[in-house]
Amino acid sequence: MPLLVDPFVRCRLGAKLLVLWLSFAGVTCTGSEHAATATQPAAFSDLLPHFLVEPEDEFIVKNKPVMLTCRSTPATQIYFKCNGEWVHQDDHLIVQTVDPATALPVMEVTIEITRQQVEKIFGLDEYWCQCVAWSTTGTQKSQKAYIRIAYLRKNFEEEPQAKEVALDQEVSLRCHPPEGVPEPEVEWQRNEAVIDPQSDPNFFITADHNLVIKKARLADTGNYTCVAKNIVARRKSNSATVLIYVDGGWSEWSKWSPCGADCAMWRSRECTQPSPGTGGKDCQGLDLQSLNCTSEQCPQTVSRAEDVALYVGMVAVALCLTLLLIIVVLVYRRKKGGLDADVADSSILTTGFQPMGIKPSKPENSHLLTIQPDLTTTTTSYQGTLRSRHDATGKFSMTNGPLLDPLPKGSHTLHNGKLNSDPADFVSRLSTQSYFKTLSRDVANTSYGTFNFLGGRLTIPNTGISLLIPPEAIPRGKIYEIYLTVQKKEDLRLPLAGCQTLLSPVVSCGPPGVVLSRPVILSMDHCSDACLDNWAVRLKKQTYEGAWEDVLLMGEELASDPYYCQLEAETCQLFSEQLGTFALVGESLHMGAAKRLRLVLFSDAYCSTLEYNVRVYCMDDTQDVFKEVMAMERQLGGRLIDEPHILLFKDSYHNLRLSIHDMPQAHWRSKLLAGYQEIPFYHIWNGSQRYLHCTFTLERLSLGTCELTCQLCVWQVEGEGQSFSLDFNIAKDTRAVDSEFLLMDTNATALAGPSAFQIPYLIRQKICSSLDAPCPNGADWRMLAQRLKLERHMGFFASKASPTSAILDLWEAQHFHSGNINQLAAVMADIGKQEAMIFLVSDGEC
């Protein structure tokens, strides 16, 4: 058995052999001792090694490895130690030379550090390396070099905000750059030109990267951008418009005019010092002053008959004009009172609202199960303004007509509560309106309907998104044409800062600005772990100008707020008194916060070549994204090869890795050069893309190979993982996308009137009147909320005029597809209310 010699033993043996060699040389060179001493360094055996080059701190950019170098003299051996462990000698690149000046041996050693090596201990400690050099006398250690993974986040923690500042005032623009390693440098730009405080002392950049304009000038008006950059990337903030305005100032008064025939003299001044500019205020006060003359200065005039006639004529003309104006106003008001445009055809009101799939009731019980719409009320359209702004630019007006363009010829008639309409026609008409041009034109993800005071429901199939319009939410006499659509994330710029991430689809319902008597309920999926201890969840709403604002922080709702959100395990219900565009944004409070990712595997349905592709999609666990991926794979001819898995992806800055294992090497091989694929953490956490995917290209060694067995693993570094066990025949199983995972929703996208609700309208009114009034024994709406496990929302229900109505609205929103009316009847019976007997009607009696 060969003897393995440790490197430290080898260095000692080498040193002894070197000393023996030197001694032998001194003995054999007799008579030339002086010459031998001159050719060898003096006291070489007494020198400790010292470093000519020591390793320095490095940053790994993307996946590019870094090189660390040590150079020492005199040195017989040099080894690197990284994080307390010796680097294998085969990983050292060694170059040995001799210093011509001192004749001492010089040794230089280089090693390579990869991103994978650093990530193995990422989050536990910093990765460091140092080199140790040996000579015949002893050892020396170099300084430690720290290796860090360089990155630069996309979102600024604080961006500059637009400002309007008066001339000569100080302007301060704040900027907190995105987190990065190494720490990013910050520069400012005005109209895309870099600002140099050295060349223009009026600008000053503070230590915390804020820009200060010491004295605002008119030339300082422009768009200011904060730019952060390091060795990885360069990021730009949103531009902030700075407007320098000039308030007007009065000139000096002119001299008094001579005294006129009316015994008055005048003087004037002008708003020219300075003149108002760029939106500045006009001068305040009078620009003309008069003063009565003294009797000595006033010229003596005698009224003549011509002057009297002139005055009488002027008074007569003024009276005629006043009378004519009064007549015009009266005629206008009478005509305006007679105009009353409708949004929809009158057939909407004359159609019966019979619930779908329910037989006509018995005559004696008909009054308990149905309610006829009120046909005596007149139909009017919404005539208020949708927004008010101080600026006149960019406005769109609401005339006395309908909210949208007139409906095409023909009527939208309700059959069994369903709305028969052409979504493409509606989207085309909607997109022509000035405000709605930014809405998505995806017909498959849009639904709309026409509703009155009886309410209804809009649903986007297979997305988990619906809008419940409770009865009486639309004022009586009004008819609204309402839409519901999903916005594509890539079409919107949703500002995310710090640790924020998008948790839900971006949903629009409208038109915005319509008057609602009660809140509507918007239901949609979310992908958080539903633990509010880990998150600060905010509801964001898009303004008319396109900006996003926070309208609700969950857990800190007030009864007076127009919004209220109930977060469940996978869905949320939003009570809103206004229509608009909404999204849920979460900010992780610590690294334990996690998003739910849905992992889905697809492959080629048909394979006639040696190559075979397996696609792994990583997406937010919401139904709308899953629907989009399934539709895309159906067009590609792909097939689902395993059930979707759920992965909790934590805010730990670690990437997502994917690898494939255990393939039969005799039949298959992977064409992937590395051991795994990787999706960066920020691509997933930012949520800017609806879905991400990696493709594994496999190659079979023969066209006759059809059986594929392997293990596909997806995991977060230092976190949770999921594994897919694949075993299938690529030739026999040639089905397209499996429809059972599409969760096909066959319900109508729009339901109006009683067919949209499980609880009949008349019964609902009786329940509300019975439970709204406080009961001494507690048998009121509070007990109903407890029985339905909604007691955590007591404060919200109590703030409503009818708490029972709000509870029933939420129950309808939660249980439209899965609700059991008899269970609700049992709850009512448990409370002790006789109204529960109304529910207990068998299918044969309905």
C-alpha positions in Angstrom: 0.0 0.0 0.0 1.6 3.3 -1.0 2.4 5.8 1.7 0.4 9.1 1.4 2.4 12.0 2.5 0.6 15.1 3.9 1.5 18.4 2.3 2.8 19.7 5.6 5.1 16.6 5.9 6.2 17.1 2.3 7.1 20.8 2.9 9.2 19.8 5.9 11.0 17.0 4.0 11.7 19.4 1.1 13.1 22.0 3.5 15.5 19.4 5.1 16.6 18.2 1.7 17.3 21.8 0.7 19.4 22.4 3.8 21.3 19.2 3.1 21.9 20.2 -0.5 23.2 23.6 0.5 25.6 21.9 3.1 26.8 19.5 0.5 27.5 22.3 -1.9 29.5 24.1 0.7 31.7 21.0 1.4 32.4 20.1 -2.2 33.4 23.6 -3.3 36.6 23.6 -1.5 38.8 26.6 -1.9 36.0 28.7 -3.2 34.0 29.3 0.0 33.9 33.0 -0.7 32.4 32.5 -4.1 29.7 30.1 -2.8 28.6 32.6 -0.2 28.2 35.3 -2.9 26.0 33.2 -5.1 23.5 32.2 -2.3 21.4 34.6 -0.3 22.7 35.4 3.1 21.0 33.7 6.0 18.3 32.2 3.6 17.4 29.6 6.2 16.5 32.4 8.7 14.0 34.3 6.5 10.3 34.0 7.1 8.2 34.3 3.9 6.6 37.7 3.2 3.9 38.4 0.7 4.5 40.4 -2.4 0.8 40.1 -3.5 -2.1 39.2 -1.1 -5.7 38.2 -2.1 -8.1 41.1 -2.2 -11.9 41.4 -1.9 -13.8 40.3 -5.0 -17.4 40.4 -6.3 -19.0 37.7 -8.4 -21.0 39.2 -11.2 -23.7 37.0 -12.5 -22.1 33.5 -12.9 -18.6 34.7 -13.7 -16.0 33.2 -11.3 -13.2 35.3 -9.7 -9.5 34.6 -9.3 -7.5 35.0 -6.1 -3.7 35.3 -6.2 -0.9 35.1 -3.7 2.8 35.8 -4.3 5.4 35.2 -1.6 9.2 35.1 -1.1 11.1 33.1 0.0 8.4 30.3 0.0 8.6 26.6 -0.6 4.8 26.1 -0.5 1.6 28.2 -0.6 -1.9 26.9 0.0 -5.3 28.6 0.2 -7.7 28.2 3.1 -11.4 29.2 2.5 -13.8 29.5 5.4 -11.5 27.4 7.6 -11.1 24.5 5.1 -8.0 23.9 2.9 -8.4 24.1 -0.8 -7.4 20.9 -2.6 -3.9 21.1 -4.0 -5.2 20.2 -7.5 -7.2 23.5 -7.5 -4.0 25.6 -7.2 -2.3 27.0 -10.2 1.4 27.4 -9.1 4.2 29.4 -10.8 7.7 29.4 -9.4 10.4 32.0 -10.3 13.5 33.6 -8.8 13.8 37.2 -7.9 16.8 38.5 -10.0 17.6 41.2 -7.5 17.8 39.0 -4.3 18.1 35.5 -5.9 15.3 34.4 -3.5 12.7 31.9 -4.8 9.3 33.4 -5.5 6.1 31.4 -5.6 2.8 32.6 -7.0 -0.5 30.6 -6.5 -3.9 31.3 -8.0 -7.3 29.7 -7.3 -10.8 30.1 -8.9 -13.9 30.8 -6.8 -17.4 30.1 -8.4 -20.8 31.4 -7.5 -21.9 27.9 -6.4 -19.1 27.8 -3.8 -20.2 31.1 -2.3 -23.9 30.2 -2.3 -23.4 27.1 -0.2 -22.8 29.2 2.9 -24.8 32.3 1.7 -26.8 33.7 4.7 -24.7 31.8 7.3 -21.5 33.7 7.1 -19.4 35.7 4.7 -17.2 33.7 2.3 -13.5 34.4 2.8 -10.2 33.0 1.7 -6.6 33.6 2.8 -3.3 32.0 1.8 -0.6 30.4 4.0 3.1 30.4 2.9 5.8 28.2 4.2 9.6 28.6 4.2 12.4 26.6 6.0 11.9 28.9 9.0 8.1 29.0 9.4 4.8 30.1 8.0 3.0 33.4 7.4 -0.8 34.1 6.7 -2.0 36.7 4.3 -5.0 39.0 4.9 -8.5 37.6 4.4 -10.2 38.3 1.1 -14.0 38.3 1.2 -15.9 37.1 -1.9 -19.5 38.4 -2.2 -22.2 37.9 -4.9 -22.9 41.2 -6.6 -26.4 42.3 -7.3 -28.6 45.3 -7.6 -32.3 45.2 -7.0 -34.7 46.7 -9.5 -36.9 48.8 -7.4 -35.9 52.0 -5.6 -36.7 52.1 -1.9 -37.7 55.8 -2.4 -38.1 57.6 -5.6 -38.1 61.4 -6.3 -41.5 63.0 -6.3 -42.7 65.8 -8.6 -42.7 69.3 -7.1 -43.9 72.8 -7.9 -41.6 75.4 -6.3 -41.6 79.2 -6.4 -38.7 81.0 -7.9 -35.6 81.4 -5.7 -36.9 78.8 -3.2 -34.9 75.7 -2.2 -35.8 72.3 -3.8 -35.1 69.0 -2.2 -35.5 65.7 -4.1 -35.2 62.5 -2.1 -33.7 59.3 -3.5 -33.1 56.0 -1.7 -31.4 53.7 -4.2 -32.2 50.0 -4.5 -30.3 47.6 -2.3 -27.1 46.3 -3.9 -23.7 44.7 -3.4 -21.4 46.5 -3.8 -23.3 49.6 -2.6 -24.5 51.4 -5.7 -23.2 54.9 -6.6 -25.9 57.5 -7.2 -26.0 60.3 -9.8 -28.7 62.6 -10.8 -29.9 63.6 -14.3 -32.0 66.5 -15.6 -33.6 65.8 -18.9 -31.3 62.8 -19.4 -28.2 65.0 -18.8 -25.9 64.2 -15.8 -25.9 66.9 -13.1 -22.4 67.9 -12.0 -22.3 69.9 -8.8 -18.7 70.8 -9.4 -19.6 72.7 -12.6 -22.9 74.1 -11.2 -22.6 75.0 -7.5 -26.4 75.6 -7.3 -26.8 71.8 -7.1 -25.7 69.8 -4.1 -25.9 66.0 -3.5 -26.1 65.1 0.1 -24.4 62.1 1.7 -27.7 60.1 1.7 -28.0 60.7 -2.1 -30.7 63.5 -2.0 -30.5 66.3 -4.6 -30.7 69.9 -3.3 -31.3 72.9 -5.6 -30.1 75.8 -3.4 -32.0 78.5 -5.3 -34.5 77.5 -7.9 -34.1 79.1 -11.3 -36.4 79.0 -14.3 -33.8 77.0 -16.1 -34.1 74.3 -13.4 -37.5 73.3 -14.6 -37.3 69.8 -16.0 -37.5 66.0 -15.4 -35.2 64.8 -12.7 -34.1 61.1 -12.5 -32.1 59.3 -9.8 -29.6 56.8 -11.3 -28.1 54.0 -9.2 -25.3 51.8 -10.6 -22.7 49.3 -9.6 -20.7 46.6 -11.3 -23.8 44.5 -11.9 -26.4 46.9 -13.4 -27.6 50.4 -13.8 -31.1 51.4 -12.6 -33.2 54.5 -13.2 -36.0 55.8 -11.0 -39.2 57.2 -12.3 -38.7 60.8 -13.5 -39.9 63.6 -11.2 -41.1 66.8 -12.8 -39.9 69.9 -11.1 -41.8 73.0 -12.1 -40.4 76.4 -11.1 -43.2 78.9 -11.2 -43.2 82.7 -10.9 -45.8 84.6 -8.9 -46.8 87.9 -10.4 -45.8 91.2 -8.8 -47.2 94.7 -9.1 -45.3 97.6 -10.7 -45.4 101.1 -9.1 -48.6 103.1 -9.3 -48.8 105.6 -12.2 -49.4 109.3 -11.5 -52.9 110.5 -10.9 -54.8 111.5 -14.0 -56.3 115.0 -14.4 -59.7 115.4 -12.8 -62.4 114.4 -15.4 -65.9 115.5 -16.1 -67.2 113.0 -13.6 -65.2 114.7 -10.8 -62.8 111.7 -10.5 -59.2 111.0 -11.2 -57.5 107.6 -11.8 -54.2 105.9 -11.5 -53.1 102.3 -12.6 -50.5 99.7 -12.1 -49.5 96.5 -14.0 -48.6 92.9 -13.0 -45.2 93.0 -14.7 -42.6 92.9 -11.9 -42.4 90.1 -12.5 -45.1 88.8 -14.8 -46.7 85.5 -13.7 -45.2 82.5 -15.4 -45.3 78.6 -15.6 -48.5 78.4 -13.5 -47.6 81.1 -11.0 -50.3 83.2 -9.3 -51.6 86.4 -10.7 -51.2 89.6 -8.7 -53.7 90.1 -5.9 -55.5 93.4 -5.6 -56.8 96.2 -7.8 -54.9 97.4 -10.9 -57.0 100.6 -11.0 -57.8 103.2 -8.3 -60.1 106.2 -8.5 -60.4 109.3 -6.2 -63.0 112.0 -6.1 -61.7 115.4 -7.0 -62.0 118.4 -4.7 -64.6 121.0 -5.7 -61.9 123.4 -6.9 -60.5 120.8 -9.3 -63.9 119.5 -10.6 -65.0 121.3 -13.8 -68.5 122.8 -13.5 -70.9 121.0 -15.9 -74.7 121.4 -16.3 -76.8 118.4 -17.1 -78.4 118.7 -20.4 -81.6 117.0 -21.9 -79.4 114.9 -24.2 -77.6 113.3 -21.2 -81.0 112.5 -19.5 -82.2 110.7 -22.6 -79.0 108.7 -22.8 -79.3 107.4 -19.3 -83.0 106.4 -19.8 -82.2 104.5 -22.9 -79.4 102.5 -21.2 -81.7 101.5 -18.3 -84.3 100.3 -20.8 -81.8 98.1 -22.7 -80.6 96.6 -19.4 -84.1 95.6 -18.4 -84.8 93.9 -21.8 -81.6 91.9 -21.6 -82.5 90.7 -18.0 -86.0 89.6 -19.1 -84.6 87.7 -22.1 -82.0 85.9 -19.9 -84.7 84.8 -17.4 -86.8 83.3 -20.3 -83.8 81.4 -21.7 -83.0 79.9 -18.3 -86.6 78.7 -17.7 -86.7 77.0 -21.1 -83.4 75.3 -20.6 -84.4 73.9 -17.2 -87.7 72.6 -18.6 -85.9 70.8 -21.4 -83.2 69.3 -19.1 -85.9 67.9 -16.8 -87.5 66.1 -19.7 -84.3 64.4 -20.9 -83.7 61.0 -19.4 -81.5 58.7 -21.5 -81.4 55.0 -20.8 -78.3 52.8 -20.9 -80.1 49.6 -22.0 -83.2 48.5 -23.9 -86.5 48.5 -22.0 -86.7 44.7 -22.5 -84.2 44.4 -19.6 -87.0 45.5 -17.2 -89.8 43.6 -18.7 -88.0 40.2 -18.6 -88.7 37.9 -15.7 -85.8 37.1 -13.4 -86.5 33.4 -13.0 -83.6 31.6 -11.4 -81.8 29.1 -13.7 -82.6 25.5 -13.3 -85.5 26.0 -10.8 -89.0 24.9 -11.7 -92.0 27.3 -11.2 -93.1 27.2 -7.6 -96.5 26.3 -6.3 -99.1 29.0 -6.4 -99.5 29.1 -2.7 -95.8 29.6 -2.0 -94.9 31.8 -5.0 -94.7 34.9 -2.9 -92.0 33.3 -0.7 -89.6 32.3 -3.5 -89.7 35.1 -6.0 -90.1 38.8 -6.2 -91.1 40.8 -9.2 -89.0 43.7 -10.3 -90.3 47.2 -9.7 -91.6 48.3 -13.1 -93.0 51.6 -11.9 -89.6 53.3 -11.4 -88.2 55.3 -14.3 -84.8 54.4 -15.7 -82.1 57.0 -15.6 -78.4 56.9 -16.4 -75.6 58.0 -14.3 -75.1 61.7 -15.0 -72.4 62.8 -12.5 -68.8 63.6 -13.3 -66.4 60.7 -12.9 -63.6 62.8 -11.5 -62.8 66.4 -10.6 -59.4 68.0 -11.2 -58.0 71.5 -11.0 -56.3 71.1 -14.3 -58.5 71.3 -17.3 -56.2 69.2 -19.5 -56.9 65.6 -20.0 -60.5 65.7 -18.8 -63.4 63.8 -20.3 -66.9 64.9 -19.8 -70.0 63.0 -18.9 -72.9 64.3 -20.9 -76.6 63.7 -20.3 -76.4 60.4 -22.2 -75.4 56.9 -21.2 -72.1 55.9 -19.6 -70.9 54.2 -22.7 -71.7 54.5 -26.4 -75.3 53.6 -27.3 -76.0 49.9 -27.6 -76.3 48.5 -31.1 -79.6 47.8 -32.6 -81.4 44.9 -31.0 -82.0 44.2 -27.4 -80.0 42.5 -24.6 -82.7 40.2 -23.3 -82.4 38.2 -20.2 -83.1 34.4 -20.5 -83.1 32.6 -17.2 -81.1 35.4 -15.8 -78.2 35.1 -18.4 -77.1 38.0 -20.5 -76.7 37.2 -24.2 -74.1 39.5 -25.6 -71.0 39.6 -27.7 -67.9 40.2 -25.5 -65.8 41.3 -28.5 -68.4 43.9 -29.5 -68.5 45.2 -25.9 -64.7 45.4 -25.6 -64.5 47.2 -28.9 -67.0 49.8 -27.8 -65.5 50.1 -24.4 -61.9 50.7 -25.7 -63.1 53.7 -27.7 -63.9 55.7 -24.6 -61.1 58.1 -23.6 -60.6 56.6 -20.1 -60.9 52.9 -21.1 -58.3 52.9 -23.9 -55.8 51.5 -21.4 -57.9 48.5 -20.5 -57.1 45.0 -21.7 -58.7 43.9 -24.9 -58.5 40.2 -24.0 -62.0 39.0 -24.7 -61.4 35.7 -22.9 -60.6 37.5 -19.7 -63.4 40.0 -19.8 -67.1 39.8 -18.9 -69.8 42.5 -18.7 -73.5 42.9 -18.1 -76.3 45.4 -17.6 -77.7 45.6 -14.1 -80.4 47.5 -12.2 -81.3 47.6 -8.5 -81.9 43.8 -8.3 -78.1 43.4 -8.7 -76.2 40.4 -10.2 -72.9 38.8 -10.7 -70.0 38.9 -13.2 -67.5 36.0 -13.4 -64.4 35.5 -15.5 -64.3 31.7 -16.0 -61.5 29.6 -14.7 -59.8 32.6 -13.0 -61.4 32.7 -9.5 -62.4 36.3 -10.2 -65.9 37.5 -9.8 -67.9 40.6 -8.9 -71.0 40.4 -6.8 -73.4 43.3 -7.1 -75.8 43.0 -4.1 -79.5 43.9 -4.4 -80.0 47.7 -3.8 -76.3 48.4 -4.5 -77.4 50.2 -7.7 -79.9 52.9 -6.9 -83.5 52.3 -8.0 -84.1 53.9 -11.3 -80.5 53.5 -12.5 -79.2 51.0 -15.0 -75.4 50.4 -15.3 -73.4 48.6 -17.9 -70.6 47.1 -15.8 -67.5 45.3 -16.9 -64.9 43.0 -15.2 -61.5 42.2 -16.7 -58.0 40.9 -15.8 -55.1 43.2 -16.6 -51.8 41.7 -17.8 -49.0 42.5 -15.4 -46.6 43.3 -18.2 -48.9 46.0 -19.5 -48.9 47.8 -16.2 -46.1 49.5 -14.2 -47.0 48.6 -10.6 -44.5 50.3 -8.3 -42.9 47.9 -5.9 -40.3 49.0 -3.4 -38.1 47.1 -0.9 -39.4 43.7 -0.1 -42.8 44.2 -1.8 -44.2 41.6 -4.1 -47.5 41.3 -6.1 -49.8 38.8 -4.5 -52.9 38.8 -6.7 -54.0 39.5 -10.3 -54.6 43.1 -11.3 -58.3 43.3 -11.7 -60.4 46.2 -13.2 -64.1 46.7 -12.8 -66.0 49.7 -13.8 -66.8 52.1 -15.2 -65.3 54.1 -12.3 -67.2 57.0 -10.8 -70.7 55.3 -10.8 -72.8 55.9 -7.7 -73.3 52.9 -5.5 -75.7 52.7 -2.5 -73.9 49.7 -1.0 -70.5 48.0 -1.4 -69.9 45.5 -4.2 -67.7 42.4 -3.5 -64.7 41.7 -5.7 -63.4 38.1 -5.3 -59.9 37.1 -6.5 -57.1 34.7 -5.7 -53.9 35.5 -3.9 -50.6 33.6 -3.5 -49.4 34.5 0.0 -49.1 32.1 2.8 -52.1 34.0 4.4 -50.2 34.6 7.7 -50.5 38.3 8.4 -47.8 38.0 11.0 -45.4 37.6 8.1 -46.8 40.2 5.8 -47.9 43.8 5.6 -50.6 43.4 2.9 -51.8 46.6 1.1 -54.6 47.2 -1.3 -53.5 49.4 -4.2 -55.9 51.3 -6.5 -55.0 53.0 -9.8 -56.0 56.6 -10.1 -57.5 58.2 -13.2 -54.0 59.6 -14.1 -52.5 56.0 -14.1 -50.6 56.3 -10.7 -51.0 53.8 -8.0 -52.0 54.7 -4.4 -52.4 52.7 -1.2 -56.0 52.7 -0.1 -56.0 50.0 2.6 -53.5 48.3 5.0 -55.0 45.0 6.1 -55.3 44.8 9.9 -55.7 48.6 10.3 -59.1 49.1 8.5 -61.4 51.9 9.8 -65.2 51.7 9.7 -65.3 54.9 7.7 -63.0 53.5 4.9 -64.7 52.8 1.6 -62.8 49.5 1.3 -62.6 46.3 3.4 -60.7 43.1 2.6 -61.3 39.6 4.0 -58.2 37.4 3.4 -58.7 33.6 3.3 -56.3 30.8 2.7 -56.2 31.2 -1.1 -58.8 33.9 -1.9 -59.8 37.3 -0.7 -63.1 39.2 -0.8 -62.9 43.0 -1.3 -65.8 45.2 -0.2 -65.6 48.3 -2.2 -67.9 51.3 -2.5 -66.1 52.4 -5.7 -65.2 50.6 -8.9 -61.7 50.8 -10.4 -58.5 48.8 -10.8 -57.2 46.9 -7.8 -54.2 44.7 -6.8 -52.9 43.2 -3.5 -49.3 43.9 -2.7 -47.5 42.3 0.1 -44.4 43.5 2.0 -42.5 40.7 3.8 -41.8 41.6 7.4 -39.1 38.9 7.8 -37.5 36.1 5.9 -40.3 33.7 7.0 -42.8 35.2 4.6 -43.5 32.9 1.7 -45.4 33.0 -1.6 -47.1 30.0 -3.0 -45.7 28.9 -6.4 -47.5 26.4 -8.6 -45.1 24.1 -10.4 -46.5 22.5 -13.6 -44.8 20.1 -16.0 -45.5 19.8 -19.7 -43.9 17.9 -22.5 -44.3 17.4 -26.3 -47.4 15.5 -27.2 -45.7 14.1 -30.3 -42.0 13.3 -30.6 -40.5 12.1 -33.9 -36.9 13.0 -33.3 -34.3 12.0 -30.8 -34.7 15.1 -28.7 -37.5 15.4 -26.2 -38.4 18.5 -24.2 -39.8 18.8 -20.7 -41.0 22.3 -19.7 -41.3 23.3 -16.0 -43.4 26.3 -15.3 -43.1 28.3 -12.0 -46.0 30.7 -11.5 -47.9 32.4 -8.8 -50.5 30.1 -7.4 -53.5 31.9 -8.8 -56.1 30.5 -11.3 -55.8 33.2 -13.9 -52.1 32.5 -14.5 -52.7 28.8 -14.6 -55.4 29.3 -17.1 -53.1 31.4 -19.3 -50.4 28.7 -19.2 -52.8 25.9 -20.0 -54.2 27.8 -23.0 -50.7 28.5 -24.3 -49.6 24.9 -24.0 -52.8 23.8 -25.7 -51.8 25.9 -28.7 -48.3 24.5 -28.6 -49.7 21.0 -28.6 -48.2 20.2 -25.2 -49.5 17.8 -22.6 -49.5 17.8 -18.8 -47.3 15.0 -17.5 -48.0 15.2 -13.8 -50.3 16.9 -11.3 -49.2 20.5 -10.3 -47.2 20.8 -7.0 -47.2 23.7 -4.6 -43.9 25.2 -3.4 -43.6 27.8 -0.6 -41.0 30.3 -1.9 -39.5 32.4 1.0 -38.1 35.9 1.0 -34.6 34.7 1.7 -32.9 36.1 -1.4 -32.1 32.5 -2.5 -32.6 31.4 -6.1 -34.8 28.6 -7.3 -33.0 25.6 -8.7 -34.3 22.8 -11.0 -32.5 19.6 -11.8 -33.2 16.2 -13.4 -31.9 12.9 -12.0 -32.1 9.1 -12.2 -32.5 8.8 -15.9 -31.5 5.4 -17.4 -28.1 6.2 -18.9 -28.3 3.4 -21.3 -31.3 5.0 -23.1 -31.4 8.7 -22.2 -29.0 11.6 -21.6 -29.5 15.2 -20.7 -28.1 17.9 -22.9 -27.9 20.3 -20.0 -24.2 21.2 -19.5 -24.5 22.2 -15.8 -25.9 20.1 -13.0 -29.0 22.3 -12.6 -30.9 25.3 -14.0 -31.6 28.3 -11.9 -34.2 31.1 -11.8 -33.0 34.2 -10.0 -34.8 35.2 -6.8 -35.8 38.6 -7.9 -37.4 37.4 -11.1 -39.9 35.4 -9.0 -40.3 37.9 -6.1 -40.9 41.0 -8.2 -43.8 39.3 -10.0 -43.2 41.4 -13.2 -43.7 38.3 -15.3 -46.8 36.2 -15.1 -44.9 32.9 -15.3 -41.4 31.6 -15.7 -40.2 28.3 -17.1 -37.2 26.2 -17.7 -36.8 23.6 -20.5 -34.9 20.4 -20.0 -33.8 19.0 -23.4 -33.3 15.2 -23.2 -31.9 13.0 -25.9 -32.8 9.4 -26.4 -30.1 7.2 -27.9 -32.5 5.4 -30.2 -35.9 6.2 -31.8 -37.1 2.9 -30.4 -36.8 4.2 -26.8 -40.2 5.4 -25.6 -40.2 4.7 -21.8 -39.0 7.7 -19.8 -38.4 7.4 -16.1 -36.6 10.1 -14.1 -36.8 12.3 -11.0 -37.3 16.1 -11.5 -36.5 18.3 -8.5 -37.4 21.9 -7.9 -36.1 23.6 -4.7 -35.1 26.9 -3.2 -31.6 27.1 -2.0 -31.6 26.6 1.7 -35.4 26.2 1.5 -38.3 24.0 0.6 -38.4 21.7 -2.4 -40.7 19.5 -4.5 -40.0 16.3 -6.5 -41.8 14.9 -9.5 -41.5 11.2 -10.2 -42.0 10.7 -14.0 -42.7 7.3 -15.6 -44.6 7.4 -18.9 -44.5 6.3 -22.5 -43.8 9.2 -24.9 -45.2 7.3 -27.9 -48.4 5.8 -26.5 -49.7 8.7 -24.3 -50.2 11.3 -27.0 -53.1 13.2 -25.4 -53.2 17.0 -25.5 -53.5 19.1 -22.3 -55.7 17.2 -19.8 -59.0 19.0 -19.5 -59.6 17.8 -15.9 -56.9 20.3 -14.7 -58.5 23.2 -16.5 -61.3 23.4 -13.9 -63.8 24.3 -16.6 -66.4 26.7 -15.3 -69.6 26.2 -17.3 -71.5 29.0 -15.5 -72.6 32.1 -17.3 -70.2 35.0 -17.1 -73.0 37.4 -16.3 -76.1 36.8 -14.2 -78.7 39.5 -13.5 -81.4 39.5 -10.9 -82.4 36.7 -8.6 -80.6 34.0 -10.6 -77.3 35.5 -9.4 -78.1 34.7 -5.8 -78.9 31.6 -3.8 -81.1 33.4 -1.3 -84.4 34.7 -2.9 -84.8 38.5 -2.6 -88.0 38.4 -0.5 -86.5 35.9 2.0 -83.4 37.9 2.2 -85.4 41.0 3.2 -87.2 39.0 5.9 -84.0 37.7 7.4 -82.5 41.2 7.5 -85.5 42.7 9.2 -85.5 39.8 11.7 -81.8 39.9 12.7 -80.7 43.5 12.3 -82.5 44.6 15.5 -80.5 43.8 18.6 -81.9 40.9 20.7 -81.3 40.5 24.4 -80.5 36.8 24.2 -78.0 37.5 21.4 -80.2 35.8 18.7 -79.4 38.5 16.1 -76.9 39.2 13.3 -74.0 38.7 15.8 -74.9 35.1 16.3 -75.3 34.6 12.6 -71.8 35.8 12.0 -70.5 33.5 14.7 -72.3 30.4 13.2 -70.9 31.3 9.8 -67.3 31.7 11.3 -67.2 35.4 10.4 -66.9 36.8 13.9 -63.5 38.4 13.2 -65.3 40.9 11.0 -67.8 42.0 13.7 -66.5 45.6 13.6 -67.0 45.9 9.9 -70.5 44.4 10.0 -71.5 46.7 12.9 -70.6 49.8 10.9 -73.2 49.0 8.2 -76.8 50.1 8.2 -77.8 46.5 7.8 -75.2 44.2 9.4 -77.2 41.1 8.3 -77.2 42.2 4.7 -73.4 42.6 4.7 -73.1 39.1 6.2 -75.4 37.5 3.6 -73.5 39.4 0.8 -70.2 37.8 2.0 -71.8 34.4 2.2 -73.1 34.7 -1.4 -69.6 35.7 -2.6 -68.0 32.8 -0.8 -70.5 30.1 -1.6 -71.9 30.8 -5.0 -70.7 27.5 -6.5 -70.4 25.4 -3.4 -72.9 26.9 -1.0 -75.7 24.7 0.5 -78.8 26.7 1.1 -80.0 24.0 3.6 -76.9 24.6 5.8 -77.8 28.3 6.0 -81.4 27.3 6.9 -80.0 25.1 9.6 -78.0 28.0 11.0 -81.2 30.1 11.0 -83.1 27.3 12.8 -80.3 27.1 15.4 -80.6 30.8 16.1 -84.3 30.3 16.6 -85.7 32.2 13.7 -88.8 30.9 11.9 -87.7 32.4 8.6 -85.4 29.3 8.3 -88.5 27.2 7.3 -88.6 29.1 4.1 -85.4 27.5 3.0 -86.5 23.9 3.6 -88.1 23.4 0.3 -87.3 20.2 -1.7 -86.3 20.3 -5.3 -89.6 18.7 -6.3 -91.5 21.5 -4.7 -89.6 24.3 -6.3 
